[in-house]
């Protein structure tokens, strides 16, 4: 007979349940411990818990106004919390964490809610992170929404709360959080949405920005204006609920429109080549991430007025005749404008169209043949230094030189194809006579000719023959026939030396660079070197004034009604045309030509045509509103009546048509009378 089974006791079932519960708790505890261990193990290096975000660098013009911004991947402009109106931070607290000043960095209720959501709902963590936790995530952690990351939030938030004050944490948060439109931080956001500093925000504007934090793309007024307005009003309601403003104030503010400005990313529309020139210098001295994301303050010599004038003059003169066509070999142009006394570069045009950053800049990178614009530098300045003067007479007649080594012949010809006989140096400069320039250089000597051009500021001259035997120690130097050519910037420096009474000033585009803390990294003051005498510079200027104002002057198209001096330059192959000129305060150089060396012969473009016209328009615009200023004449310069056929004092046989007033250095005034017109 089978035995009767005893029913299992209730105590035994309870034991099993207890064991199961304990086992579950042990497994859960182990899982939790493993999760915490993994979270701690995978924490990134916290670098002493100090966020190091990128900061936008700013470039300023010569007047101290912001010209442009240099951004990394994040547009960020730091601001101190003490510089913000109280309602700005209150709006953020109302929207994101109204208990911020009372909790210890995390909200246990929110964490439990997130745990439940992760374990049982499997749909990711929900909201509830405190501002400190958000800061931990933004500054140190990955953006993933996982349980492990949530634990890391709490750990880092706790460490942050132990290291920093609440205001310090809030300030870091306000400078790091993303607001949309590429703006990181409250200051960048205020500029992006309202075009002003966060220190100038109103209560309703602060509420709008605070509302963006939860979802910048969702509440972008350009995409969802109704949602954006509703979100702003929700934050205003929360500010009233938490006692930051009154209910009546909230209701009044909710009636205001958003008044958000259109999204206008800061893009340089003028001065792109100038900015390239500045950037290349910065990138040669500082790491790229420091230039673009180091919060630098770069103070430049850039003049918006001069830049606009240069670009407009080129556009107005060339576009109607030579329309710019993308992808084709266009007639190009370059220009440089400098301050005479300081060497400050005021404007720079490296081409008719700025295509891409840090590209080919014809004002600096191109080396082109200067033609007759080189005569003052390599011929007439050294001649004046040797004791010759505007009244020195040279025979404009055929001449041939034979190179003693190569046996090659050099027979210069004038542009007109004719010869004028005895002419003064003044007339030769005014009419750009090639034969006279070569004969004067022959009197000066090739070495002195080359050395003077270099002293004046030309950096591309070849003194030692190349492997192919080429150098600039040649007779063609007088006419601007060079091995490699010159840049418009070098020509501007050289003409600045003449305009500055013989004192060379190194070109400057960057005045000062400060780091994000205001420490000066570099600062530049004018570097001056006396190159030629004041008398030489003035006599050269006097002759170059005639180029613009006297009959026969090759640069009369450049004259704009105020004292100015200048020189045209045209190469014999019609590939380059220049005008280099100056007023007592400003130097301007203009070049036009084709990049690939295509000739301009079919249009007969000379330095006295389009370049001179561009220069005149540009300088007229730059000098507008400024009183006319004349070149200062040294006390040592005197005026004497001479015969222009001999350069000597008039004799009884000199006709009145050959007698004119001329300038001399006091101790170089002629004492003998004309021997060209002998009395009958």
C-alpha positions in Angstrom: 0.0 0.0 0.0 1.5 3.4 -1.1 2.5 5.9 1.4 0.5 9.1 1.6 2.6 12.3 0.6 2.8 15.1 3.0 1.9 18.5 1.7 4.8 20.9 1.4 4.8 23.2 4.4 4.2 26.9 3.9 7.5 27.6 5.6 9.3 25.7 2.9 7.7 27.8 0.1 8.5 31.0 2.0 12.1 29.9 2.2 12.3 29.3 -1.5 10.8 32.7 -2.1 13.3 34.3 0.2 16.2 32.5 -1.5 14.9 33.6 -4.9 14.6 37.2 -3.7 18.1 37.1 -2.1 19.5 35.6 -5.3 17.8 38.2 -7.4 19.2 40.9 -5.1 22.6 39.5 -5.3 22.5 39.3 -9.1 21.1 42.8 -9.3 23.7 44.0 -6.8 26.4 42.3 -8.8 25.0 43.8 -12.0 24.9 47.3 -10.4 28.4 46.9 -8.9 29.7 45.8 -12.3 27.9 48.7 -14.0 29.3 51.2 -11.5 32.8 49.7 -11.8 32.6 49.9 -15.6 31.3 53.5 -15.4 34.2 54.5 -13.1 36.8 52.6 -15.1 35.7 54.2 -18.4 35.6 57.7 -17.1 37.7 60.0 -19.4 40.7 61.8 -18.0 39.1 64.8 -16.3 42.2 67.0 -16.4 41.5 68.4 -12.9 37.9 68.8 -13.8 38.4 72.0 -15.7 36.5 72.3 -19.0 38.7 73.6 -21.8 36.2 74.5 -24.6 37.2 76.2 -27.8 36.6 79.9 -28.0 36.0 82.0 -31.0 38.9 84.3 -32.0 38.1 87.9 -33.1 39.8 90.0 -35.7 39.5 93.8 -35.3 40.0 96.6 -37.8 42.3 99.6 -37.3 39.5 101.4 -35.4 39.0 98.6 -32.9 35.8 97.4 -34.4 35.2 93.6 -34.9 36.0 92.8 -38.5 35.4 89.1 -38.4 35.4 86.0 -36.3 37.7 82.9 -36.5 35.7 79.9 -35.4 36.6 76.3 -34.9 33.7 73.8 -35.0 32.0 75.8 -32.3 31.1 79.4 -32.2 31.7 80.4 -28.6 32.3 83.8 -26.9 32.9 83.4 -23.1 31.2 85.8 -20.7 31.4 86.1 -16.9 28.3 85.4 -14.9 28.7 88.7 -13.1 28.2 90.5 -16.4 24.8 88.9 -17.0 21.6 90.4 -15.7 20.1 88.3 -12.9 17.1 87.4 -15.0 19.3 85.7 -17.6 20.5 83.0 -15.3 17.1 82.9 -13.6 15.5 82.1 -17.0 17.9 79.2 -17.4 17.3 77.9 -13.9 13.5 78.1 -14.5 13.8 76.2 -17.7 16.4 73.6 -16.7 16.9 73.2 -13.0 15.1 75.5 -10.5 16.5 73.6 -7.5 20.1 74.2 -8.7 21.2 76.2 -5.7 19.8 73.6 -3.2 20.8 70.2 -4.5 24.2 68.5 -4.4 24.6 68.1 -8.1 22.0 65.4 -8.8 18.4 64.7 -8.2 17.8 61.2 -6.8 14.1 61.2 -7.9 15.1 61.9 -11.5 17.8 59.2 -11.4 15.3 56.6 -10.1 12.9 57.6 -12.8 15.7 57.2 -15.4 16.6 53.7 -14.0 13.1 52.5 -14.2 12.8 53.8 -17.8 16.0 52.1 -18.8 15.4 48.7 -17.2 11.7 48.2 -17.8 10.8 50.4 -20.7 13.9 50.1 -22.8 13.4 53.4 -24.5 16.4 55.3 -23.2 16.8 57.7 -20.4 14.3 60.5 -19.9 14.9 64.1 -18.7 15.8 65.1 -15.2 19.5 65.8 -15.4 20.5 68.8 -13.3 22.6 71.6 -14.7 25.7 70.1 -13.0 25.0 66.8 -14.7 24.4 68.5 -18.0 27.8 70.3 -17.6 29.4 66.9 -16.8 28.0 65.5 -20.0 28.9 68.5 -22.2 32.4 69.0 -20.8 33.6 65.5 -20.1 31.3 62.7 -21.3 29.9 61.2 -24.4 26.4 62.3 -25.4 24.9 58.8 -25.4 21.8 58.2 -23.3 22.7 55.0 -21.4 22.5 53.8 -17.8 26.3 53.7 -17.7 26.5 57.3 -18.9 23.9 58.3 -16.4 26.0 56.9 -13.6 29.0 58.7 -14.9 26.9 61.9 -14.9 26.4 61.5 -11.2 30.0 60.8 -10.4 31.4 63.7 -12.4 28.6 66.0 -11.1 29.5 65.1 -7.5 33.1 65.9 -8.2 32.3 69.2 -9.8 30.1 70.2 -6.9 32.9 69.5 -4.5 35.5 71.5 -6.5 33.5 74.5 -7.7 30.9 77.0 -6.3 27.4 77.0 -7.7 28.1 80.3 -9.6 31.2 78.8 -11.1 29.4 75.7 -12.3 26.5 77.8 -13.7 29.0 80.1 -15.5 30.8 77.1 -17.1 27.4 75.7 -18.2 26.2 79.0 -19.7 29.4 79.2 -21.7 29.3 75.6 -23.0 25.7 74.7 -23.7 24.4 74.7 -27.3 21.7 77.1 -28.4 21.5 76.4 -32.1 22.7 78.5 -35.1 26.1 77.1 -34.4 26.2 79.1 -31.1 27.7 77.6 -28.0 27.2 79.6 -24.8 24.8 82.4 -23.9 27.0 85.2 -25.3 27.3 83.6 -28.8 23.6 82.8 -28.7 22.6 86.3 -27.9 24.7 87.6 -30.8 23.3 85.0 -33.2 19.6 85.5 -32.3 19.5 89.2 -31.3 22.7 90.8 -32.6 23.9 92.0 -29.2 25.7 90.9 -26.1 24.0 88.7 -23.5 24.6 91.6 -21.0 22.0 93.6 -23.0 19.2 90.9 -23.1 15.7 91.7 -21.9 13.7 89.3 -19.8 11.7 87.9 -22.7 14.8 87.4 -24.8 16.5 85.6 -21.9 13.5 83.3 -21.6 13.6 82.6 -25.3 17.2 81.6 -25.2 16.7 79.5 -22.1 13.9 77.6 -23.9 16.2 76.7 -26.7 18.5 74.6 -24.6 15.9 71.7 -24.4 15.8 71.5 -28.2 17.6 74.1 -30.4 16.4 72.7 -33.7 12.8 72.1 -32.4 12.4 75.6 -31.2 14.2 77.4 -34.0 11.9 80.3 -34.9 13.0 80.1 -38.5 11.6 76.5 -38.7 8.9 76.5 -36.1 7.8 80.0 -35.1 4.8 78.9 -33.2 6.7 76.3 -31.2 9.4 78.8 -30.5 6.9 81.4 -29.2 5.1 78.8 -27.1 8.4 77.6 -25.6 9.4 81.1 -24.7 6.0 81.6 -23.0 6.4 78.3 -21.1 9.7 79.5 -19.7 8.1 82.8 -18.7 5.4 80.9 -16.9 8.0 78.8 -15.1 9.9 82.0 -14.1 6.7 83.2 -12.5 5.9 79.8 -10.9 9.3 79.8 -9.2 9.2 83.4 -8.1 11.7 84.9 -10.5 9.1 87.3 -11.9 5.5 88.1 -11.0 2.6 86.5 -12.8 1.6 89.9 -14.2 5.1 90.4 -15.6 5.0 87.0 -17.2 1.6 87.8 -18.8 2.8 91.1 -20.2 6.0 89.6 -21.6 4.2 86.8 -23.3 2.5 89.4 -25.5 5.8 90.5 -27.0 6.9 89.2 -30.3 10.2 87.2 -30.5 12.1 89.8 -32.5 14.7 87.3 -33.5 17.0 88.6 -36.2 17.6 86.5 -39.4 20.4 84.0 -39.2 23.5 85.8 -40.6 26.7 83.8 -40.2 29.6 86.3 -40.1 31.3 86.0 -43.5 33.9 88.4 -44.9 32.5 90.0 -48.0 35.2 92.6 -48.4 38.9 92.2 -47.6 39.1 88.4 -48.1 42.6 88.6 -49.5 43.7 90.9 -46.6 42.3 88.4 -44.1 44.2 85.6 -45.9 47.4 87.6 -45.5 46.7 88.0 -41.8 45.8 84.4 -41.3 48.9 83.1 -43.0 51.0 85.1 -40.6 49.1 83.9 -37.6 49.2 80.2 -38.7 53.0 80.5 -39.2 53.4 81.5 -35.5 50.6 79.7 -33.7 48.9 76.3 -33.9 45.7 76.3 -36.1 43.5 75.3 -33.1 44.8 78.3 -31.2 44.1 80.6 -34.2 40.6 79.3 -34.8 39.5 78.2 -31.4 41.8 79.8 -28.9 39.9 83.0 -28.2 42.6 85.2 -29.6 42.1 88.9 -30.1 43.8 90.0 -33.3 44.1 93.8 -33.8 44.9 94.6 -37.5 45.6 97.7 -39.6 42.6 96.9 -41.9 40.7 99.9 -43.1 37.2 99.1 -44.3 37.0 102.4 -46.1 40.2 101.9 -48.0 39.3 98.3 -48.8 35.9 99.2 -50.1 37.4 101.9 -52.2 40.0 99.6 -53.7 37.6 96.8 -54.5 35.0 99.2 -55.9 37.5 101.0 -58.2 38.7 97.8 -59.7 35.1 96.6 -60.2 33.8 99.8 -61.6 36.7 100.2 -64.1 37.2 96.7 -65.3 33.8 95.0 -65.1 32.1 97.0 -67.9 35.0 96.3 -70.3 36.3 93.0 -69.1 33.4 91.1 -67.4 34.6 88.5 -65.0 33.7 84.9 -66.1 34.1 82.0 -63.8 36.4 79.3 -65.0 38.0 81.4 -67.7 41.4 83.2 -68.0 40.2 86.6 -66.9 42.1 89.9 -66.9 43.1 90.1 -63.2 44.0 92.9 -60.9 45.7 93.5 -57.6 46.1 96.5 -55.3 47.8 97.4 -52.0 47.1 100.5 -50.0 49.5 101.6 -47.1 49.8 104.4 -44.6 52.9 106.4 -45.5 54.2 107.1 -42.0 53.4 103.9 -40.2 53.7 101.3 -42.9 50.2 100.0 -41.9 48.6 98.1 -44.7 45.1 99.6 -45.1 43.7 97.5 -48.0 44.7 94.6 -50.1 43.1 93.1 -53.2 44.6 89.9 -54.5 42.3 89.4 -57.4 39.0 90.3 -58.9 37.2 87.5 -57.1 38.1 85.9 -53.7 37.6 82.1 -54.2 38.3 80.1 -51.1 40.4 80.9 -48.0 44.2 81.1 -48.1 44.4 80.9 -51.9 46.6 82.7 -54.4 47.0 86.3 -53.5 48.3 88.3 -56.4 49.1 91.3 -54.1 51.7 89.2 -52.2 52.3 85.9 -54.0 52.6 87.1 -57.6 55.9 88.3 -59.0 55.4 90.4 -62.1 57.5 92.6 -64.3 57.2 96.2 -63.1 58.2 98.0 -66.3 58.8 101.7 -66.0 57.4 101.8 -62.5 60.8 100.5 -61.5 62.7 103.5 -62.9 62.4 105.7 -59.8 63.7 102.9 -57.6 66.6 101.6 -59.7 67.5 104.7 -61.7 66.4 108.1 -60.5 66.6 107.7 -56.7 70.3 106.5 -56.9 71.0 109.2 -59.4 69.7 111.9 -57.1 71.8 110.4 -54.3 74.8 110.7 -56.5 74.3 114.4 -56.9 72.3 114.6 -60.1 68.9 116.5 -60.1 65.7 117.2 -62.0 67.7 119.7 -64.1 70.3 117.2 -65.1 70.3 117.0 -68.9 70.7 113.6 -70.7 70.8 113.2 -74.5 67.8 111.2 -75.6 69.5 109.6 -78.6 70.1 106.0 -79.9 72.6 104.0 -77.9 73.8 100.4 -77.9 75.7 98.5 -75.2 77.4 95.2 -75.7 77.6 92.7 -72.9 81.3 92.0 -72.3 80.6 88.3 -71.5 77.7 87.3 -73.7 78.4 89.8 -76.5 74.7 90.5 -76.6 73.6 93.9 -77.7 71.2 96.1 -75.7 69.6 99.0 -77.6 66.8 100.6 -75.6 63.9 102.3 -77.4 61.3 104.7 -76.2 57.6 103.8 -76.2 57.0 106.4 -79.0 59.8 105.0 -81.1 61.3 108.5 -81.4 64.1 110.4 -79.7 64.1 114.0 -78.4 67.7 115.0 -78.0 68.8 116.8 -74.8 66.1 116.5 -72.1 66.1 117.1 -68.4 65.7 114.3 -66.0 62.4 115.8 -65.0 61.0 115.5 -68.5 62.4 111.9 -68.8 60.5 110.9 -65.7 57.3 112.7 -66.8 57.3 111.1 -70.2 58.9 107.8 -69.1 61.7 107.9 -71.7 63.5 104.5 -71.7 66.7 105.6 -73.4 67.3 108.3 -70.8 66.6 105.9 -67.9 69.2 103.5 -69.3 71.8 106.3 -69.8 71.3 107.6 -66.2 71.7 104.1 -64.9 74.9 103.8 -66.8 76.2 106.9 -65.0 75.1 105.5 -61.6 76.4 102.0 -62.1 74.6 98.7 -62.1 75.6 97.7 -58.6 74.3 100.9 -57.1 71.1 100.6 -59.1 70.3 97.2 -57.8 71.4 98.0 -54.2 69.2 101.0 -54.0 66.1 99.1 -55.3 66.7 96.5 -52.6 67.2 99.2 -49.9 63.9 100.8 -50.8 62.0 97.6 -50.2 62.2 95.2 -53.1 62.8 91.7 -51.7 62.8 89.5 -54.9 66.0 90.8 -56.7 68.6 88.2 -57.7 72.1 89.4 -56.9 73.9 86.1 -57.3 73.5 84.4 -60.7 71.1 81.5 -60.8 72.3 78.1 -62.1 71.1 79.3 -65.5 73.3 82.4 -65.2 70.5 84.8 -64.7 70.6 87.8 -62.3 69.3 91.3 -61.9 72.6 92.9 -62.3 71.8 93.9 -65.8 71.0 97.0 -67.9 67.4 95.8 -68.2 67.0 96.5 -64.5 66.6 100.2 -65.4 63.4 99.3 -67.3 62.0 96.8 -64.8 63.2 93.7 -66.7 63.8 91.4 -63.7 64.6 87.7 -63.2 61.4 87.0 -61.2 59.6 90.2 -61.0 58.1 92.0 -58.0 55.0 91.8 -55.9 52.6 94.7 -55.5 53.3 94.7 -51.8 57.0 95.2 -52.4 56.3 98.1 -54.8 54.0 99.6 -52.2 56.8 99.5 -49.6 59.3 101.0 -52.0 57.0 103.9 -52.9 56.2 104.4 -49.3 59.9 105.0 -48.7 59.8 107.9 -51.2 56.6 109.3 -49.8 57.9 109.1 -46.3 60.8 111.4 -47.1 63.3 108.7 -47.5 62.4 106.6 -44.5 61.6 103.0 -45.1 58.9 101.5 -42.9 58.3 97.8 -42.8 54.8 96.8 -43.8 52.5 95.9 -40.9 49.1 94.2 -41.0 48.9 92.9 -37.4 49.2 95.5 -34.6 48.7 93.2 -31.6 47.6 89.7 -30.6 46.2 88.9 -27.2 45.3 85.5 -25.8 41.9 84.7 -24.3 43.0 86.1 -21.0 44.1 89.4 -22.4 47.8 88.6 -22.3 49.8 90.2 -25.1 51.4 87.6 -27.3 52.9 90.0 -29.8 52.8 93.7 -30.5 54.2 95.6 -33.5 55.4 99.2 -33.8 56.7 100.8 -37.0 60.3 99.7 -37.9 61.9 102.7 -39.6 65.2 102.9 -41.5 66.6 105.9 -43.3 67.4 104.9 -46.8 67.8 108.1 -48.7 68.0 111.8 -47.9 64.9 113.9 -47.4 66.1 116.1 -50.3 66.3 113.1 -52.6 62.8 111.9 -51.7 61.3 115.4 -52.2 63.0 115.9 -55.6 61.8 112.5 -56.7 58.3 113.3 -55.5 58.3 116.6 -57.3 59.2 114.9 -60.6 56.5 112.2 -60.0 53.9 114.9 -59.4 54.5 116.0 -63.0 53.6 112.5 -64.2 50.0 113.2 -63.0 49.6 117.0 -63.6 51.8 118.2 -66.5 51.4 117.9 -70.2 53.1 114.8 -71.5 52.7 113.0 -68.1 52.0 109.3 -68.6 49.8 109.1 -65.5 47.4 112.1 -66.1 44.4 109.7 -65.9 45.3 109.1 -62.2 44.9 112.7 -61.1 42.0 113.3 -58.8 42.4 116.9 -57.7 44.7 116.7 -54.7 48.5 116.7 -54.4 49.7 113.3 -55.5 52.7 111.7 -57.2 53.1 108.5 -59.1 54.6 106.4 -61.9 53.2 104.3 -64.7 54.6 100.9 -65.6 54.1 99.0 -68.8 56.1 96.0 -70.0 57.3 95.8 -73.6 55.3 92.6 -74.2 52.1 94.1 -72.9 51.7 91.5 -70.1 51.8 93.8 -67.1 50.5 97.3 -66.4 51.0 99.2 -63.2 50.4 102.5 -61.5 52.3 103.2 -58.3 51.5 106.4 -56.5 51.0 108.3 -53.3 49.7 111.3 -51.5 51.5 112.8 -48.4 49.6 110.2 -46.3 48.7 107.2 -48.4 50.4 104.9 -50.9 48.5 102.9 -53.5 49.8 100.4 -56.0 47.6 98.9 -58.8 48.5 96.0 -61.2 46.6 94.4 -63.9 47.4 91.5 -66.2 46.6 87.8 -66.9 47.8 85.0 -64.6 49.1 82.9 -67.5 51.1 85.7 -69.0 48.7 86.4 -71.8 49.5 89.6 -73.6 47.2 92.7 -73.4 48.5 94.0 -76.7 45.2 93.9 -78.5 43.8 96.4 -76.0 47.0 98.4 -75.8 46.7 98.5 -72.0 49.4 100.7 -70.4 50.0 101.7 -66.9 48.5 105.1 -67.8 45.2 103.6 -68.9 43.2 101.3 -66.6 45.6 101.1 -63.7 45.9 104.9 -63.5 42.1 105.2 -63.7 41.6 102.6 -61.0 44.3 104.3 -58.8 42.7 107.7 -59.2 39.2 106.5 -58.3 40.5 104.5 -55.4 42.6 107.4 -53.9 39.8 109.9 -54.4 37.4 107.7 -52.4 40.0 107.1 -49.7 40.9 110.8 -49.3 37.3 111.9 -49.3 36.5 114.1 -46.4 40.1 114.8 -45.7 41.7 118.2 -46.3 44.1 118.5 -49.2 47.7 118.1 -47.8 50.8 119.0 -49.8 54.2 117.4 -49.7 56.5 119.1 -47.2 59.4 120.8 -48.8 62.7 120.7 -47.0 64.3 124.0 -46.1 67.4 122.9 -48.0 65.5 122.8 -51.4 65.5 126.0 -53.4 64.0 127.1 -56.7 66.3 128.4 -59.4 65.7 129.5 -63.0 67.5 127.3 -65.5 67.7 126.5 -69.2 66.2 123.1 -69.8 68.6 122.3 -72.7 71.7 122.5 -70.6 70.4 122.4 -67.0 72.5 125.5 -66.3 71.7 129.1 -65.5 70.1 130.8 -68.5 72.5 132.6 -70.8 71.8 135.6 -73.1 71.1 133.2 -76.0 68.5 131.1 -74.3 65.0 131.5 -75.7 62.2 132.0 -73.2 60.6 128.7 -74.2 63.6 126.8 -72.8 63.8 128.7 -69.5 61.9 127.3 -66.5 61.9 127.1 -62.7 63.7 124.1 -61.3 64.4 122.6 -57.8 67.9 122.1 -56.4 69.5 121.2 -53.2 71.1 124.4 -51.9 74.7 123.3 -52.3 74.1 121.9 -55.8 72.8 125.0 -57.5 74.6 125.5 -60.8 77.0 128.5 -61.0 77.8 128.5 -64.7 75.6 129.6 -67.6 74.1 127.7 -70.5 76.6 126.5 -73.1 73.9 125.0 -75.3 72.6 128.3 -76.6 75.7 130.2 -77.6 75.3 133.9 -78.3 75.6 134.8 -82.0 
